Amino acid sequence: MRKSGPPKGLIAYLVLELLEEKPRYGYEILKEIREISGGHWEPSYGSVYPILYKFEEKGWTERIEREDEPDRKYFELTDDGHAELADRRENCTEKARDFADVILGFFHVYAAFSTDERFEIPDHDGEWRFDETFSAWIVEQMVRHHEHYFDSEFERVEATPDEFYERHGVDADREDDDAEAAVDGDS
C-alpha cells in the first residue's frame, strides 16, 4: 500500500528518460510529463528542479548553454547519467505494483464517493460527478489507453487481488520498504 503521491522515484526516472532523448530545461520536462499522462498530471516545479540539480551534483547531468536560448538552463545526460538510467530501467519492474496501487487506490476513492453513504457530495448538472456513469467512463478510458498502447484486447480478469497475485507469482505481503531499498530514494 502506498502512503501518498506518485510512486517514489517516478519523477526522477521520467526526468532521466526524457533527458536521454535530448537536452531539456525544467519547464519542458514538466510539459512533456503532462503530455505523457494525457494531461492528467503535472509535477510541480518544486519537484523537477531539485531533481535536476541533484543529478548535476551526482554527475548524471551537466548544464549546457544554447546560443539561441541563453537564459534557459538546459541539462543533458552524462555517461554516468546513461549508466544510472540503465540501472533504473533494470529495477523499474519493482515499481509496477506501486504504480498499480496508486491508480487503483485513487479509483477506489472515486468510486467510494459515489457509493459509500458516508460521503454526501452533491451532483451539479454540467459538472463532473461521482456516479456510476462517470466511473464507467474512467474505466473505459483506461481500457482504451491499454488497447491503444499495448495493441491487445482488454480481457476481464475474474480474480480478487490476492488471487491475481498468487496466479502471477507476486508476493502480496511484501513491504514497500523492500522495493524502496532497491531503488535510490529520489522523488
N, C-alpha and C positions, 0 to 999 in steps of 0.2 A: 504494500500500500504506500502510495506517495504521500508525502506530507503536504506539499503545496507547489504551485507553479510548474513550469516546464521541467522535464527530466533534467537532472543535474548533468552538466556538460553539453547539453544540446546546442546552446548558442555558440559555445566555443567550437564545437565540431562544425557547425554550419559556417562559421567565420573561416575556419581552415579550408573547408571545401570550396567556398566562394573565392578565396584568395588563390587557390590553385588554378582556377580558371583564368584569372588576370588580376593585376594590381587594382585595388579598390580603396575608396575612402569610407569612413564610417556610415555616413548617411546613405551612400549607395548600397552598403551591406544591409542596412535596415530595410530599404525599399525592396531589395531582392528577397529577403526573408519574408516580407509581407506578400510578395508575389507568389513565392513558393507555397505559402499557406493558403492560397486562394483568396487573399485579402482579409483573412480572419484573425491574423495575429501579427503584431509587430513589436519586437522587443524595444525597450527604451534605450535612449542614448546612454543612460547610466549603466547599462549592461554591456553594450557593444564596445564603447570606447575604452573602458578599463581592460577588457579582454585584449584589444589591440595593443595597448601599452604593455600589458603583462607579456604578451607574445614577443614584443620587441625586446623587453628585458631578458627574456629567456633565449633570445637569438633565433626565434622561429620566424620572425618577420623583420623586415627593415623598411624604414621610411624612404620613399623616393620622391623626388621633386619632378614635376612636369612643367615644362615651359608654358604650355597652353593653360594651365591652372595652377599658378604659383601659390595661391592661398590655401589650397586643399592639401590635407595630409594623406597621401596615398601610402598604402602598405603593400608589400609583396612578400611571398614566402621565400625563405632561405632554404638551403639544403637541409638544415636541421628541421625547418618547418615541414618540409615534404616528408621527412622521416617521422615526425610526430603525427602527421596526418595518416601515414601508413599504419602506425601503431593504433591510432584511434579507430581506423577502419576495421582492424582485426578485432578490437574489443567492442565494436558497435552492437553486435548481436546481444550483448549482455544488457543493453539498454532497451531492447524491444519490449520487454514486459513493462518497464517503467512507462514507455510511451503508451502502451495499451491501457495501463492503469489510469493515466491522466485522461485519455479520451473517454474510456468507459465511466470513470468517476464523474466527470462533468455531465455526461449524457444522463447518468442515473439521477443526478441532482435536478437536471432539467425536467426529466420525466416525473420526479417526485413533486415538483412544483405543480404539475397538472393533476396528480392523482392522490397525493397524500393530504388528508384532512387537516393536518397541522398548518398547511400553507393556504392562506386566503388571498391570493393575488387576483385582482380584478381583471376581467377581459375588457379591452377597449377596442372598438371597431377600428379597422385600419392599422392596427399595431400588431407587433409580434405578441403571440400568446403562448402560454404554457398549456397546450392541449394536445389531443391525440393527432389532429391534423398536422400541426407544426412538428410534433415528434416524429411522425411518419415521414414528413418531408426531409428532416435531418437524416434519418436512416437512409432514405432514398439517395440523398446526396453522397453519403459515404459509400453506398453501393456503386453509384455511377463513377465516383472517383476511383474506386478499386478497379472496376472494369476498364476504365479509360487507361490507367497507368499500367495495369498488370495483364491486360489483354486476356482475361479469363472471365468466365461467367461466375456470377455470385451463386453460391450454394449454401442453403440453410444448414447450419451445424446444430444438430439436436444434442446438446450436451450442456451440463452445468459447467461453471468454470473448473471445478475440481475434476470432473470427468474429462474435460478438454485437456487439462494439464497432464493427467495420467495417460491419456491416449497419445499425447505428443512427447512424453518423457520429460515434462517440465516439473521441477521441484516447486510445488505450491507453497511450501513453508519457508523457502529461502528468505533470508533477511535482506532488506535493501542495502544494509551496510556492507554485505559481502560484495555486491556488484559495485558499489561506490569505491570500495577499497581497490578494485582492479583498474579503475579509471581515475585519472587526475581530477581533482575537485573543482575544475573551472566551471563557471556558470554557463 
